C-alpha cells in the first residue's frame, strides 16, 4: 500500500508555481485589460475547488514568483514546474495526481473561456500545459 507523504514547502511551492503559472500563461496568450478581471475570477473558482494535498499546496505558503517580461520566460518556468509537480505527486501522493491535473486544466480552460471564447493562442498554450501534465511514456 502506498502511503501519502507530507509535501515540503519547496514541493508545495512547485505545485503552486505550476498551477498559478498555467493560469498566467493562458491569460498572457491573449491579453486584454478588462479580460484580466474576468480571467482572474474564473481561475480562482477552479483553484479553490481543489481538495486534499492539492488544496493545501495551493492555499498555503508564499505566492510563486513568475517572470513578467515575456511569454517564453513564463513558459520556461511554468512548464517544467508542472512536470516536477506531477513527479512529486506520483511519488508522494499518487491519489492526487489526477486531481492536480484536473484543477490546473480546469483553471486554464476557465481563463481561456472567460473573455470572448478560446482564442487560438490560448488553445495552443492549453495544449502545452496538457503536455507538461501528461503521464510519462
Protein Blocks (a to p, Z undefined) as FASTA:
>chain_A
ZZdddddfklmmmmmmmmmmmmmmmmmmmgcfklmmmmmmmmmmmmmmpghjllmmmmgc
jdddddfkbmklmmmmmmmmmmmmmmmmmmmmmmlmmmmmmmmmmmmmmmmmmngpaafk
lmmmmmmmmmmmpccZZ
